[in-house]
Amino acid sequence: MLAAVVWTGCAHQPQVRPASIVVACADANFYVDHLRWKTWGARVATAAGTAHQNDCKPNCAAGHFRTFPLTVRLSRVVTCVGRRREFARIAWSGGATGTETLPCSFLGLKP
């Protein structure tokens, strides 16, 4: 039996069904918390949560975070470290929409 697929993301900590995910790795100006996982499978995971996004006005340091409901979908399972299978792609929709795919050069970093 294969181990569960994990999400490592910005924290480089393998997790199954994390409570939160930072989407903007460089500055954490966009993250989702209070995640409620609907599915966590071998190919796809989906959750609903609360997004926190900095408006960066007049700049990110002085900006304000707005919150809104968001749906997250993890996909594109890759093997970057040993035999660890992890989701490399995150897509989000709701008050904001987008996708990001993390390359193995990023996912392969060790904490």
Phi and psi in degrees as GROMACS dihedral restraints (atoms count N, CA, C in turn):
[ dihedral_restraints ]
;  ai    aj    ak    al  type     phi  dphi    fc
    3     4     5     6     1   -79.5    20    10
    4     5     6     7     1   147.4    20    10
    6     7     8     9     1   -68.5    20    10
    7     8     9    10     1   157.3    20    10
    9    10    11    12     1   -62.1    20    10
   10    11    12    13     1   147.9    20    10
   12    13    14    15     1   -68.9    20    10
   13    14    15    16     1   142.3    20    10
   15    16    17    18     1  -116.9    20    10
   16    17    18    19     1   166.2    20    10
   18    19    20    21     1  -115.2    20    10
   19    20    21    22     1   125.7    20    10
   21    22    23    24     1  -106.2    20    10
   22    23    24    25     1   -42.9    20    10
   24    25    26    27     1    51.8    20    10
   25    26    27    28     1  -148.7    20    10
   27    28    29    30     1   -64.5    20    10
   28    29    30    31     1   -32.8    20    10
   30    31    32    33     1   -77.9    20    10
   31    32    33    34     1   -15.6    20    10
   33    34    35    36     1    56.7    20    10
   34    35    36    37     1    31.9    20    10
   36    37    38    39     1  -118.5    20    10
   37    38    39    40     1   111.6    20    10
   39    40    41    42     1   -60.9    20    10
   40    41    42    43     1   127.5    20    10
   42    43    44    45     1  -138.8    20    10
   43    44    45    46     1   149.4    20    10
   45    46    47    48     1  -108.6    20    10
   46    47    48    49     1   128.2    20    10
   48    49    50    51     1    53.0    20    10
   49    50    51    52     1    59.5    20    10
   51    52    53    54     1   -62.9    20    10
   52    53    54    55     1   151.6    20    10
   54    55    56    57     1   -75.9    20    10
   55    56    57    58     1   -23.7    20    10
   57    58    59    60     1  -149.7    20    10
   58    59    60    61     1   157.2    20    10
   60    61    62    63     1  -138.1    20    10
   61    62    63    64     1   127.9    20    10
   63    64    65    66     1   -85.8    20    10
   64    65    66    67     1   124.9    20    10
   66    67    68    69     1   -91.5    20    10
   67    68    69    70     1   -39.8    20    10
   69    70    71    72     1   -95.3    20    10
   70    71    72    73     1    90.9    20    10
   72    73    74    75     1   -61.0    20    10
   73    74    75    76     1   -37.8    20    10
   75    76    77    78     1   -64.6    20    10
   76    77    78    79     1   -39.5    20    10
   78    79    80    81     1  -135.7    20    10
   79    80    81    82     1     1.4    20    10
   81    82    83    84     1    56.4    20    10
   82    83    84    85     1    30.4    20    10
   84    85    86    87     1   -81.7    20    10
   85    86    87    88     1     3.1    20    10
   87    88    89    90     1  -149.8    20    10
   88    89    90    91     1   116.5    20    10
   90    91    92    93     1  -147.5    20    10
   91    92    93    94     1   162.7    20    10
   93    94    95    96     1  -126.2    20    10
   94    95    96    97     1   131.0    20    10
   96    97    98    99     1  -129.9    20    10
   97    98    99   100     1  -176.2    20    10
   99   100   101   102     1    53.5    20    10
  100   101   102   103     1    40.0    20    10
  102   103   104   105     1   -69.0    20    10
  103   104   105   106     1   131.6    20    10
  105   106   107   108     1  -115.2    20    10
  106   107   108   109     1   107.3    20    10
  108   109   110   111     1   -78.8    20    10
  109   110   111   112     1   124.0    20    10
  111   112   113   114     1   -88.6    20    10
  112   113   114   115     1   -39.6    20    10
  114   115   116   117     1  -139.6    20    10
  115   116   117   118     1   150.9    20    10
  117   118   119   120     1  -148.7    20    10
  118   119   120   121     1    93.3    20    10
  120   121   122   123     1  -113.2    20    10
  121   122   123   124     1  -169.6    20    10
  123   124   125   126     1   -77.4    20    10
  124   125   126   127     1   -14.8    20    10
  126   127   128   129     1  -126.6    20    10
  127   128   129   130     1   -26.7    20    10
  129   130   131   132     1  -145.9    20    10
  130   131   132   133     1   146.5    20    10
  132   133   134   135     1  -134.3    20    10
  133   134   135   136     1   139.9    20    10
  135   136   137   138     1  -133.6    20    10
  136   137   138   139     1   144.6    20    10
  138   139   140   141     1  -150.6    20    10
  139   140   141   142     1   161.0    20    10
  141   142   143   144     1  -117.5    20    10
  142   143   144   145     1   144.4    20    10
  144   145   146   147     1  -161.9    20    10
  145   146   147   148     1  -166.1    20    10
  147   148   149   150     1  -111.0    20    10
  148   149   150   151     1   122.0    20    10
  150   151   152   153     1   -87.6    20    10
  151   152   153   154     1   146.9    20    10
  153   154   155   156     1  -127.5    20    10
  154   155   156   157     1   114.2    20    10
  156   157   158   159     1  -129.1    20    10
  157   158   159   160     1   126.8    20    10
  159   160   161   162     1   -75.2    20    10
  160   161   162   163     1   130.9    20    10
  162   163   164   165     1   -79.1    20    10
  163   164   165   166     1   -11.0    20    10
  165   166   167   168     1    52.9    20    10
  166   167   168   169     1    35.8    20    10
  168   169   170   171     1  -116.7    20    10
  169   170   171   172     1   122.9    20    10
  171   172   173   174     1   -79.5    20    10
  172   173   174   175     1   -15.1    20    10
  174   175   176   177     1  -153.9    20    10
  175   176   177   178     1   170.7    20    10
  177   178   179   180     1   -65.4    20    10
  178   179   180   181     1   -34.1    20    10
  180   181   182   183     1   -66.6    20    10
  181   182   183   184     1   -32.4    20    10
  183   184   185   186     1  -104.6    20    10
  184   185   186   187     1     5.7    20    10
  186   187   188   189     1   -74.4    20    10
  187   188   189   190     1   176.6    20    10
  189   190   191   192     1  -125.2    20    10
  190   191   192   193     1   141.9    20    10
  192   193   194   195     1   -84.9    20    10
  193   194   195   196     1   132.7    20    10
  195   196   197   198     1  -107.8    20    10
  196   197   198   199     1   149.7    20    10
  198   199   200   201     1  -119.2    20    10
  199   200   201   202     1   149.7    20    10
  201   202   203   204     1  -163.8    20    10
  202   203   204   205     1   156.5    20    10
  204   205   206   207     1   -66.1    20    10
  205   206   207   208     1   143.9    20    10
  207   208   209   210     1  -145.5    20    10
  208   209   210   211     1   144.5    20    10
  210   211   212   213     1  -106.4    20    10
  211   212   213   214     1   135.7    20    10
  213   214   215   216     1  -117.4    20    10
  214   215   216   217     1   139.2    20    10
  216   217   218   219     1  -130.6    20    10
  217   218   219   220     1   121.6    20    10
  219   220   221   222     1  -101.2    20    10
  220   221   222   223     1   140.0    20    10
  222   223   224   225     1  -157.7    20    10
  223   224   225   226     1  -166.0    20    10
  225   226   227   228     1    54.3    20    10
  226   227   228   229     1    76.3    20    10
  228   229   230   231     1   -74.3    20    10
  229   230   231   232     1   128.8    20    10
  231   232   233   234     1  -130.4    20    10
  232   233   234   235     1   164.0    20    10
  234   235   236   237     1  -121.1    20    10
  235   236   237   238     1   105.9    20    10
  237   238   239   240     1  -110.6    20    10
  238   239   240   241     1   -30.0    20    10
  240   241   242   243     1  -125.0    20    10
  241   242   243   244     1   115.4    20    10
  243   244   245   246     1    53.0    20    10
  244   245   246   247     1  -130.2    20    10
  246   247   248   249     1  -104.5    20    10
  247   248   249   250     1    13.0    20    10
  249   250   251   252     1   -72.3    20    10
  250   251   252   253     1   120.4    20    10
  252   253   254   255     1   -94.3    20    10
  253   254   255   256     1   130.3    20    10
  255   256   257   258     1  -141.6    20    10
  256   257   258   259     1   153.8    20    10
  258   259   260   261     1   -74.2    20    10
  259   260   261   262     1   132.5    20    10
  261   262   263   264     1  -107.7    20    10
  262   263   264   265     1   -15.7    20    10
  264   265   266   267     1  -117.8    20    10
  265   266   267   268     1   134.9    20    10
  267   268   269   270     1  -123.4    20    10
  268   269   270   271     1   133.2    20    10
  270   271   272   273     1  -125.4    20    10
  271   272   273   274     1   146.0    20    10
  273   274   275   276     1  -138.3    20    10
  274   275   276   277     1   150.3    20    10
  276   277   278   279     1  -150.5    20    10
  277   278   279   280     1   157.0    20    10
  279   280   281   282     1   136.6    20    10
  280   281   282   283     1  -119.8    20    10
  282   283   284   285     1   -70.7    20    10
  283   284   285   286     1   -13.6    20    10
  285   286   287   288     1  -147.0    20    10
  286   287   288   289     1   154.0    20    10
  288   289   290   291     1  -133.3    20    10
  289   290   291   292     1   139.5    20    10
  291   292   293   294     1   176.1    20    10
  292   293   294   295     1   178.8    20    10
  294   295   296   297     1  -145.0    20    10
  295   296   297   298     1   157.0    20    10
  297   298   299   300     1  -149.9    20    10
  298   299   300   301     1   137.9    20    10
  300   301   302   303     1  -116.8    20    10
  301   302   303   304     1   123.7    20    10
  303   304   305   306     1   -90.7    20    10
  304   305   306   307     1   125.4    20    10
  306   307   308   309     1   -76.5    20    10
  307   308   309   310     1   160.5    20    10
  309   310   311   312     1   -58.5    20    10
  310   311   312   313     1   -31.4    20    10
  312   313   314   315     1   -61.9    20    10
  313   314   315   316     1   -26.7    20    10
  315   316   317   318     1   -88.5    20    10
  316   317   318   319     1   -47.4    20    10
  318   319   320   321     1   -67.2    20    10
  319   320   321   322     1   -25.8    20    10
  321   322   323   324     1   -75.0    20    10
  322   323   324   325     1    -8.8    20    10
  324   325   326   327     1   -63.9    20    10
  325   326   327   328     1   143.7    20    10
  327   328   329   330     1  -105.6    20    10
  328   329   330   331     1   142.0    20    10
